[in-house]
Amino acid sequence: MGSTFGGLNTALTSLYAQRRGLDVTGQNIANASTEGYTRQRVVMQSQNANLVPGVYATTSAVGDGVTVSSVERLRNTALDHRSYTEHANSAFHNERAGAYNLIEDAFGEPSDTALQARLQDMWDGWNVVAANPSQKAPKSALLEQATTVAASLNDASAAMNRQYMATQSGLDTYVGEVNKTAASIAKLNQEIVVATQAGLQANELMDQRGQQILKLSEMVGATATDLPNGATSVYVGSAQLVSDFNVREIALKDPGALRLEDLGKGLDVELQWKDTGGTVVAGGTMGAQVETLSKDGILATMANRLDTVATTLAADVNSRHRAAFGMDGSTNQNFFEARNGRVDADGNPVVTAANITVNPALLADVDKLGVSSGNPRAATPEDRVLDGVTADALSDLADSRSGADAAYQALIGDLGVSAQSSIRRRDIQNAVTDQVDAARDSESGVNLDEEMTNLLTYQRGYEAASRVLTTIDSMLDQLINRTGLVGR
């Protein structure tokens, strides 16, 4: 038979349980807007009056009330891991699309002030000179137009080099962030394991760890595996970054390429493990940055193709200009030169997009500009020739299928196709990531309507338990203070 006072304990356990439910609900409501917070739920369990029942034991007790067995995190582990993967993919494609957008900005095509329009102005200038070979004004205008072409090539090359250095600097910053975040996860692992072994709840610590892992996935494409003791191992590629309480650090290969021209010196950009020197197979933002910065990457490819445009332009124009005569009778002069004065074994300037410039001697004296097929200053009048044949031939380079214009148009066309493809892949991946996040939030996010319902449930439960306690107290008062008073 149950104890006379047993009902007090039953009501008391209900008060404790309903109060715990109110506390957890309040915690959920307080963190409804907290990023990464996982809603929690109180798990209640009835207490058995017969903890160790005997074979022939009998009792009329109905139980010893209720207890809170645990406070659960309503988290779907599979969706968490899927989220890490999709966020890493989104970060990769966002960074890659951003790189293409910056390169497109460097060229600024199509535009009336971009390189394609400047090239056309220069070819038109040669056409005007061909029609007026003896006049200085068209020649001065042509040299100004050619200077603008060279400056446009210089600017585009400098813009890509600045983008390279900025991306490399950002990658170096991310390396420090990855190492710092990995150390934070290892510390949280230790705190969670200690708390779990002590029988304490570590839900908020697990939320913090999940946010740190998500951050790592976006930065370096990290994935995670849960361990039986409550810790989490974090991987980059197939290599462990965090194992229980231990951390491996990553670093940039030293020496590495800091500028675009360093790629031509045998240097490259590579992420390595500090302890072994092995290559880090990175994803996420850093994976895209390494791809962008590598010797076969986006920036190097576009810079090389822009150099080809400059080299082709200089070679085509110089070969014709050297054979032409200026008004002062000068000949065998280059129209384009390398700013640093570099020449090859044949004496031809080694021209790139970064160093191409118009021959300073022509800018100083327009009469040196080669336009005629013959010498206007020949010794005898009958040998003197002043025509615009060479200038006319140079203007025809605008339509050359193997000239600088064709190479530049192919570059811009390929860049546009690659950029558009990258943007489409980014948009598709971001849509997939949003879907995964929505599915995860539907399970782990706080719904205020649901929490208000729980709040009322626990409130009514607390009030009912209080009424039970009051009722039992009244019954005991009747039994203790009023029973047996008759006949006194």
MOSULFEN-V429837 format. One record per run of one state. SS is the DSSP state (alpha for helix, beta for strand, coil for the rest). FROM is the first residue (numbers start at 0). LEN is the number of residues. Records with the same first field share a line. If there is no record, write none. Layout:
BEGIN
SS->FROM-LEN ; FROM-LEN
END
This chain:
BEGIN
coil->0-5 ; 30-9 ; 46-19 ; 73-3 ; 107-7 ; 131-4 ; 197-5 ; 220-1 ; 226-5 ; 236-2 ; 243-2 ; 247-2 ; 252-7 ; 265-5 ; 273-5 ; 279-4 ; 293-4 ; 322-2 ; 325-5 ; 331-4 ; 338-4 ; 343-5 ; 349-6 ; 358-1 ; 364-1 ; 368-3 ; 372-8 ; 383-5 ; 399-4 ; 444-3 ; 482-6
alpha->5-25 ; 76-31 ; 114-17 ; 135-62 ; 202-18 ; 259-6 ; 283-10 ; 297-25 ; 359-5 ; 365-3 ; 380-3 ; 388-11 ; 403-41 ; 447-35
beta->39-7 ; 65-8 ; 221-5 ; 231-5 ; 238-5 ; 245-2 ; 249-3 ; 270-3 ; 278-1 ; 324-1 ; 330-1 ; 335-3 ; 342-1 ; 348-1 ; 355-3 ; 371-1
END
